[in-house]
Amino acid sequence: MDLSLVIPVFNEQDNVQPLLDEIRAALDGLDYEVLFIDDGSSDATAQRLAGLQADEPRLRVLRHPANLGQSAALLSGILAARAPWIATLDGDGQNDPADIPALYAAAQADAQLWLVCGWRRQRHDSWLKRLSSRIANAVRGTLLGDATPDTGCGLKLLRRDAALQLPRFDHMHRFLPALVLRAGGGVRSLPVNHRPRRCGVSKYGLFNRLWIGIVDLFGVLWLRRRALNPQAREAGAAGQRPGAS
């Protein structure tokens, strides 16, 4: 299997089927699975996904009994995934699945890359959402030096084995580039398409996008300054030094 798509959803009943249809069209020729993580939805998201499973053997559905947040949903999907590469995207339809093959090709072309991030150069969000993201990206980039212009983009490609090495905490998905660099991996950003939300409402506002992210930033800064990346090598067969008798 080439890819596991991990898609957190919370009250996205009208978006799951169009998104799955787009994934099928975009990933034709790849061996993949799709994991929707229903993060405690209170609408008909669970029922819609159950209906889709009857016609799509590559679709797997995980459910949280309560709303735990995007990072928890992503972690549940990564732990359950079967492929060596994870493609993440938001469940609101604003990320374009047609961009996934380009991210995957970039990762296959460079063995040093652990993470390929989508970069939404032309965003279709409210002015307040764009402003809060711009401020958060500027502060984060200055303090963490992660060289990533758009960490908030839900479309990312990540090595599963690398993801399992990263620290786990709420809102960690906002800091994946810094965490991957801290662990010794390579990071790259590629321009991707971004679309207006078709159905439903955004789950983020000024408080939970900007201020919480800035508070978490200092925790990630602390982690980065205390990173351990030892490069030990075993000295010869059975622990002997080369040339020892």
Contacts in CASP RR format, 6 or more apart in sequence:
PFRMAT RR
TARGET T0000
AUTHOR 0000-0000-0000
METHOD contacts of the structure
MODEL  1
MDLSLVIPVFNEQDNVQPLLDEIRAALDGLDYEVLFIDDGSSDATAQRLA
GLQADEPRLRVLRHPANLGQSAALLSGILAARAPWIATLDGDGQNDPADI
PALYAAAQADAQLWLVCGWRRQRHDSWLKRLSSRIANAVRGTLLGDATPD
TGCGLKLLRRDAALQLPRFDHMHRFLPALVLRAGGGVRSLPVNHRPRRCG
VSKYGLFNRLWIGIVDLFGVLWLRRRALNPQAREAGAAGQRPGAS
1 31 0 8 1.000
1 32 0 8 1.000
1 33 0 8 1.000
1 82 0 8 1.000
1 83 0 8 1.000
2 30 0 8 1.000
2 31 0 8 1.000
2 32 0 8 1.000
2 83 0 8 1.000
2 85 0 8 1.000
2 104 0 8 1.000
3 27 0 8 1.000
3 30 0 8 1.000
3 31 0 8 1.000
3 32 0 8 1.000
3 33 0 8 1.000
3 83 0 8 1.000
3 85 0 8 1.000
3 86 0 8 1.000
3 87 0 8 1.000
3 100 0 8 1.000
3 104 0 8 1.000
4 32 0 8 1.000
4 33 0 8 1.000
4 35 0 8 1.000
4 77 0 8 1.000
4 81 0 8 1.000
4 82 0 8 1.000
4 83 0 8 1.000
4 85 0 8 1.000
4 86 0 8 1.000
4 87 0 8 1.000
4 160 0 8 1.000
5 23 0 8 1.000
5 32 0 8 1.000
5 33 0 8 1.000
5 34 0 8 1.000
5 35 0 8 1.000
5 86 0 8 1.000
5 87 0 8 1.000
5 88 0 8 1.000
5 89 0 8 1.000
5 100 0 8 1.000
6 35 0 8 1.000
6 37 0 8 1.000
6 74 0 8 1.000
6 77 0 8 1.000
6 78 0 8 1.000
6 81 0 8 1.000
6 86 0 8 1.000
6 87 0 8 1.000
6 88 0 8 1.000
7 19 0 8 1.000
7 34 0 8 1.000
7 35 0 8 1.000
7 36 0 8 1.000
7 37 0 8 1.000
7 88 0 8 1.000
7 89 0 8 1.000
7 90 0 8 1.000
7 91 0 8 1.000
8 37 0 8 1.000
8 39 0 8 1.000
8 69 0 8 1.000
8 70 0 8 1.000
8 73 0 8 1.000
8 74 0 8 1.000
8 90 0 8 1.000
8 91 0 8 1.000
9 15 0 8 1.000
9 16 0 8 1.000
9 36 0 8 1.000
9 37 0 8 1.000
9 38 0 8 1.000
9 39 0 8 1.000
9 41 0 8 1.000
9 45 0 8 1.000
9 49 0 8 1.000
9 73 0 8 1.000
9 91 0 8 1.000
10 38 0 8 1.000
10 39 0 8 1.000
10 40 0 8 1.000
10 41 0 8 1.000
10 45 0 8 1.000
10 67 0 8 1.000
10 69 0 8 1.000
10 73 0 8 1.000
10 203 0 8 1.000
11 41 0 8 1.000
11 42 0 8 1.000
11 43 0 8 1.000
11 45 0 8 1.000
11 200 0 8 1.000
11 203 0 8 1.000
12 41 0 8 1.000
12 45 0 8 1.000
12 91 0 8 1.000
12 92 0 8 1.000
12 199 0 8 1.000
12 200 0 8 1.000
13 41 0 8 1.000
13 43 0 8 1.000
13 44 0 8 1.000
13 45 0 8 1.000
13 47 0 8 1.000
13 48 0 8 1.000
14 198 0 8 1.000
14 199 0 8 1.000
14 200 0 8 1.000
15 91 0 8 1.000
15 92 0 8 1.000
15 93 0 8 1.000
15 198 0 8 1.000
15 199 0 8 1.000
15 200 0 8 1.000
16 36 0 8 1.000
16 45 0 8 1.000
16 48 0 8 1.000
16 49 0 8 1.000
16 52 0 8 1.000
16 91 0 8 1.000
17 48 0 8 1.000
17 52 0 8 1.000
18 93 0 8 1.000
18 198 0 8 1.000
19 91 0 8 1.000
19 93 0 8 1.000
19 97 0 8 1.000
20 34 0 8 1.000
20 52 0 8 1.000
20 56 0 8 1.000
20 59 0 8 1.000
22 96 0 8 1.000
22 97 0 8 1.000
22 98 0 8 1.000
23 34 0 8 1.000
23 97 0 8 1.000
24 56 0 8 1.000
25 97 0 8 1.000
25 98 0 8 1.000
26 96 0 8 1.000
26 97 0 8 1.000
26 98 0 8 1.000
26 100 0 8 1.000
26 101 0 8 1.000
27 97 0 8 1.000
27 100 0 8 1.000
27 101 0 8 1.000
30 101 0 8 1.000
30 104 0 8 1.000
32 58 0 8 1.000
32 83 0 8 1.000
33 58 0 8 1.000
33 59 0 8 1.000
33 60 0 8 1.000
33 81 0 8 1.000
33 82 0 8 1.000
33 83 0 8 1.000
34 56 0 8 1.000
34 58 0 8 1.000
34 59 0 8 1.000
34 60 0 8 1.000
35 60 0 8 1.000
35 61 0 8 1.000
35 62 0 8 1.000
35 77 0 8 1.000
35 80 0 8 1.000
35 81 0 8 1.000
36 49 0 8 1.000
36 59 0 8 1.000
36 60 0 8 1.000
36 61 0 8 1.000
36 62 0 8 1.000
37 61 0 8 1.000
37 62 0 8 1.000
37 63 0 8 1.000
37 64 0 8 1.000
37 73 0 8 1.000
37 74 0 8 1.000
37 76 0 8 1.000
37 77 0 8 1.000
38 45 0 8 1.000
38 46 0 8 1.000
38 49 0 8 1.000
38 61 0 8 1.000
38 62 0 8 1.000
38 63 0 8 1.000
38 64 0 8 1.000
39 64 0 8 1.000
39 67 0 8 1.000
39 68 0 8 1.000
39 69 0 8 1.000
39 70 0 8 1.000
39 72 0 8 1.000
39 73 0 8 1.000
40 63 0 8 1.000
40 64 0 8 1.000
40 65 0 8 1.000
40 66 0 8 1.000
40 67 0 8 1.000
40 68 0 8 1.000
46 61 0 8 1.000
46 63 0 8 1.000
49 59 0 8 1.000
49 61 0 8 1.000
50 61 0 8 1.000
52 59 0 8 1.000
53 59 0 8 1.000
53 60 0 8 1.000
53 61 0 8 1.000
60 80 0 8 1.000
62 76 0 8 1.000
62 77 0 8 1.000
62 80 0 8 1.000
64 72 0 8 1.000
64 73 0 8 1.000
64 76 0 8 1.000
69 170 0 8 1.000
70 171 0 8 1.000
70 173 0 8 1.000
71 169 0 8 1.000
71 170 0 8 1.000
71 171 0 8 1.000
71 172 0 8 1.000
71 173 0 8 1.000
72 170 0 8 1.000
74 88 0 8 1.000
74 173 0 8 1.000
75 168 0 8 1.000
75 172 0 8 1.000
78 86 0 8 1.000
78 158 0 8 1.000
78 160 0 8 1.000
78 163 0 8 1.000
78 164 0 8 1.000
79 164 0 8 1.000
81 160 0 8 1.000
83 160 0 8 1.000
84 159 0 8 1.000
84 160 0 8 1.000
84 161 0 8 1.000
85 104 0 8 1.000
85 107 0 8 1.000
85 157 0 8 1.000
85 158 0 8 1.000
85 159 0 8 1.000
85 160 0 8 1.000
86 157 0 8 1.000
86 158 0 8 1.000
86 159 0 8 1.000
86 160 0 8 1.000
86 163 0 8 1.000
87 100 0 8 1.000
87 103 0 8 1.000
87 104 0 8 1.000
87 155 0 8 1.000
87 156 0 8 1.000
87 157 0 8 1.000
88 154 0 8 1.000
88 155 0 8 1.000
88 156 0 8 1.000
88 157 0 8 1.000
88 158 0 8 1.000
88 173 0 8 1.000
89 95 0 8 1.000
89 97 0 8 1.000
89 100 0 8 1.000
89 154 0 8 1.000
89 155 0 8 1.000
90 154 0 8 1.000
90 155 0 8 1.000
92 197 0 8 1.000
92 198 0 8 1.000
92 200 0 8 1.000
92 202 0 8 1.000
93 195 0 8 1.000
93 197 0 8 1.000
93 198 0 8 1.000
94 124 0 8 1.000
94 194 0 8 1.000
94 195 0 8 1.000
94 196 0 8 1.000
94 197 0 8 1.000
95 153 0 8 1.000
95 154 0 8 1.000
95 155 0 8 1.000
95 192 0 8 1.000
95 193 0 8 1.000
95 194 0 8 1.000
95 195 0 8 1.000
96 155 0 8 1.000
96 192 0 8 1.000
96 193 0 8 1.000
96 194 0 8 1.000
96 195 0 8 1.000
98 193 0 8 1.000
99 118 0 8 1.000
99 155 0 8 1.000
99 190 0 8 1.000
99 192 0 8 1.000
99 193 0 8 1.000
100 155 0 8 1.000
100 157 0 8 1.000
102 190 0 8 1.000
102 192 0 8 1.000
103 116 0 8 1.000
103 118 0 8 1.000
103 155 0 8 1.000
103 156 0 8 1.000
103 157 0 8 1.000
103 190 0 8 1.000
103 192 0 8 1.000
104 157 0 8 1.000
106 113 0 8 1.000
106 116 0 8 1.000
106 157 0 8 1.000
106 188 0 8 1.000
106 190 0 8 1.000
107 113 0 8 1.000
107 116 0 8 1.000
107 157 0 8 1.000
107 159 0 8 1.000
110 188 0 8 1.000
112 185 0 8 1.000
112 186 0 8 1.000
113 185 0 8 1.000
113 186 0 8 1.000
113 187 0 8 1.000
113 188 0 8 1.000
114 158 0 8 1.000
114 159 0 8 1.000
114 162 0 8 1.000
114 180 0 8 1.000
114 183 0 8 1.000
114 184 0 8 1.000
114 185 0 8 1.000
114 186 0 8 1.000
114 187 0 8 1.000
115 156 0 8 1.000
115 157 0 8 1.000
115 158 0 8 1.000
115 159 0 8 1.000
115 162 0 8 1.000
115 176 0 8 1.000
115 177 0 8 1.000
115 180 0 8 1.000
115 185 0 8 1.000
115 186 0 8 1.000
115 187 0 8 1.000
115 188 0 8 1.000
116 156 0 8 1.000
116 157 0 8 1.000
116 158 0 8 1.000
116 187 0 8 1.000
116 188 0 8 1.000
116 189 0 8 1.000
116 190 0 8 1.000
117 148 0 8 1.000
117 150 0 8 1.000
117 151 0 8 1.000
117 153 0 8 1.000
117 155 0 8 1.000
117 156 0 8 1.000
117 176 0 8 1.000
117 177 0 8 1.000
117 187 0 8 1.000
117 188 0 8 1.000
117 189 0 8 1.000
117 190 0 8 1.000
118 150 0 8 1.000
118 153 0 8 1.000
118 154 0 8 1.000
118 155 0 8 1.000
118 156 0 8 1.000
118 189 0 8 1.000
118 190 0 8 1.000
118 191 0 8 1.000
118 192 0 8 1.000
119 149 0 8 1.000
119 150 0 8 1.000
119 153 0 8 1.000
119 189 0 8 1.000
119 190 0 8 1.000
119 191 0 8 1.000
119 192 0 8 1.000
120 150 0 8 1.000
120 153 0 8 1.000
120 192 0 8 1.000
120 194 0 8 1.000
121 191 0 8 1.000
122 194 0 8 1.000
123 130 0 8 1.000
123 133 0 8 1.000
123 194 0 8 1.000
124 194 0 8 1.000
124 195 0 8 1.000
124 196 0 8 1.000
124 197 0 8 1.000
125 133 0 8 1.000
128 205 0 8 1.000
128 206 0 8 1.000
129 202 0 8 1.000
129 204 0 8 1.000
129 205 0 8 1.000
129 209 0 8 1.000
132 205 0 8 1.000
132 206 0 8 1.000
132 209 0 8 1.000
132 210 0 8 1.000
133 150 0 8 1.000
133 152 0 8 1.000
133 209 0 8 1.000
135 210 0 8 1.000
136 174 0 8 1.000
136 209 0 8 1.000
136 210 0 8 1.000
136 213 0 8 1.000
136 214 0 8 1.000
137 149 0 8 1.000
137 150 0 8 1.000
137 151 0 8 1.000
137 152 0 8 1.000
139 214 0 8 1.000
139 217 0 8 1.000
140 146 0 8 1.000
140 151 0 8 1.000
140 174 0 8 1.000
140 175 0 8 1.000
140 178 0 8 1.000
140 217 0 8 1.000
141 147 0 8 1.000
141 148 0 8 1.000
143 217 0 8 1.000
143 221 0 8 1.000
144 175 0 8 1.000
144 178 0 8 1.000
144 217 0 8 1.000
144 220 0 8 1.000
144 221 0 8 1.000
144 224 0 8 1.000
145 178 0 8 1.000
146 175 0 8 1.000
146 177 0 8 1.000
146 178 0 8 1.000
146 181 0 8 1.000
146 187 0 8 1.000
147 177 0 8 1.000
147 187 0 8 1.000
148 177 0 8 1.000
148 187 0 8 1.000
148 189 0 8 1.000
149 189 0 8 1.000
150 189 0 8 1.000
151 174 0 8 1.000
151 175 0 8 1.000
151 176 0 8 1.000
151 177 0 8 1.000
152 174 0 8 1.000
153 192 0 8 1.000
153 194 0 8 1.000
154 173 0 8 1.000
155 192 0 8 1.000
156 176 0 8 1.000
158 176 0 8 1.000
158 180 0 8 1.000
162 180 0 8 1.000
162 183 0 8 1.000
162 185 0 8 1.000
165 183 0 8 1.000
166 172 0 8 1.000
166 176 0 8 1.000
166 179 0 8 1.000
166 180 0 8 1.000
166 183 0 8 1.000
167 179 0 8 1.000
167 223 0 8 1.000
169 216 0 8 1.000
170 216 0 8 1.000
171 212 0 8 1.000
171 213 0 8 1.000
171 216 0 8 1.000
172 179 0 8 1.000
174 213 0 8 1.000
174 216 0 8 1.000
175 216 0 8 1.000
175 217 0 8 1.000
175 220 0 8 1.000
177 187 0 8 1.000
178 220 0 8 1.000
178 224 0 8 1.000
179 220 0 8 1.000
179 223 0 8 1.000
180 186 0 8 1.000
180 187 0 8 1.000
181 187 0 8 1.000
181 224 0 8 1.000
182 223 0 8 1.000
182 224 0 8 1.000
182 227 0 8 1.000
183 227 0 8 1.000
183 229 0 8 1.000
184 229 0 8 1.000
235 241 0 8 1.000
235 242 0 8 1.000
236 242 0 8 1.000
END
